[in-house]
Amino acid sequence: MPNSKWKSFTNMVDKVYPELTSVSAGEPIAIFEFGVIEDPQQGNKTEWIKNALDSIEGGTRYPRIKAISYWDEKWTDNNNKTIDLRINSSAKPAEIYRTIINSSIFVSKPQFDYLKTYQAH
């Protein structure tokens, strides 16, 4: 958000990951609505996204994170400032996201056939 200091993805997730993994014995974890605004004074949005996805893609730092969703939204806040979290706020963030998200760690075949299961009942 404007006027707030960026934190790295790993800085935030490192703090909560042990608690998240303690909730269940081995269930996968999903991270929803992560992202940053385009703000060169805070840092490089493309590098922030790359570092976040690289930390998951390696599979060693956060092995149970199996799903992610970027917070892709633009709105005007109460102070009439535009908040632009869209992945395509410029070309480079969208390009790096598209490249890394196509990794085999992020793309998989469904492991559960909902239609078949519900037709059996």
C-alpha positions in Angstrom: 0.0 0.0 0.0 1.2 3.6 -0.5 3.1 5.0 2.4 3.8 1.5 3.8 7.2 -0.2 3.6 7.6 -3.2 1.4 8.5 -6.5 3.1 10.0 -9.4 1.2 7.7 -12.3 0.5 10.2 -14.6 2.4 10.3 -12.2 5.4 6.5 -12.5 5.7 6.2 -16.2 5.0 9.2 -17.3 7.1 7.3 -15.9 10.1 4.1 -17.8 9.6 5.2 -21.0 7.8 6.1 -22.9 11.0 2.6 -22.2 12.4 0.9 -23.1 9.1 2.6 -26.4 8.9 1.9 -27.2 12.5 -1.9 -27.1 11.9 -1.9 -30.4 10.0 0.5 -33.3 9.5 1.1 -32.9 5.8 -1.7 -31.1 4.0 -0.7 -28.7 1.2 -0.7 -24.9 1.8 -2.1 -22.2 -0.5 -1.0 -18.6 -0.5 -3.7 -16.3 -1.7 -3.6 -12.6 -2.6 0.1 -11.9 -2.4 1.7 -9.0 -4.3 3.0 -5.4 -4.2 2.2 -2.2 -5.9 4.3 -0.7 -8.7 6.5 1.8 -6.6 10.1 2.3 -7.7 10.8 4.2 -4.4 10.0 1.0 -2.5 11.8 -1.4 -4.9 11.6 -3.4 -8.1 8.2 -5.1 -8.4 9.6 -7.6 -11.0 12.4 -8.6 -8.7 10.0 -8.9 -5.7 7.7 -11.2 -7.7 10.7 -13.2 -9.0 12.1 -13.7 -5.5 8.7 -14.7 -4.1 8.1 -17.3 -6.8 11.7 -18.6 -6.7 11.4 -19.2 -3.0 8.5 -21.4 -3.6 9.7 -23.0 -6.8 12.8 -24.4 -5.3 10.7 -26.7 -3.1 13.1 -26.7 -0.2 12.2 -23.5 1.7 8.4 -24.0 1.6 7.9 -27.6 0.5 4.2 -27.6 1.4 3.1 -24.5 -0.5 1.4 -26.1 -3.5 -0.9 -23.2 -4.7 -0.6 -19.5 -5.0 -2.7 -16.6 -6.3 -1.5 -13.1 -7.1 -3.7 -10.2 -5.9 -4.6 -8.7 -9.2 -6.7 -5.7 -8.5 -6.7 -1.9 -8.9 -8.8 0.5 -6.8 -8.9 4.0 -5.3 -8.5 4.2 -1.6 -10.2 6.6 0.9 -7.4 9.2 0.3 -8.2 9.2 -3.5 -4.9 7.4 -4.2 -4.8 4.7 -6.8 -3.7 1.3 -5.5 -2.5 -0.8 -8.5 -1.6 -4.4 -7.5 -2.3 -5.7 -11.0 0.3 -8.2 -12.3 0.4 -6.2 -15.6 0.9 -2.8 -14.1 3.9 -2.8 -16.3 5.3 -5.4 -18.8 8.1 -6.9 -16.8 6.2 -8.2 -13.7 3.7 -9.9 -16.0 6.5 -11.5 -18.0 8.4 -12.9 -15.1 5.2 -14.1 -13.4 4.1 -15.9 -16.6 7.6 -17.5 -17.0 8.0 -18.8 -13.5 4.3 -19.8 -13.0 4.7 -22.2 -15.9 7.2 -24.2 -13.9 6.1 -27.8 -13.3 5.9 -27.1 -9.6 3.0 -24.8 -10.2 1.3 -26.7 -13.0 -0.1 -30.2 -12.3 -2.8 -32.5 -13.2 -5.9 -32.7 -11.0 -5.5 -35.4 -8.4 -9.3 -35.7 -7.7 -12.0 -36.2 -10.3 -14.9 -34.3 -8.9 -17.4 -35.2 -11.6 -16.7 -38.9 -11.3 -16.9 -38.8 -7.5 -20.2 -36.9 -7.4 -21.8 -39.0 -10.2 -21.2 -42.1 -8.1 -23.3 -40.7 -5.2 
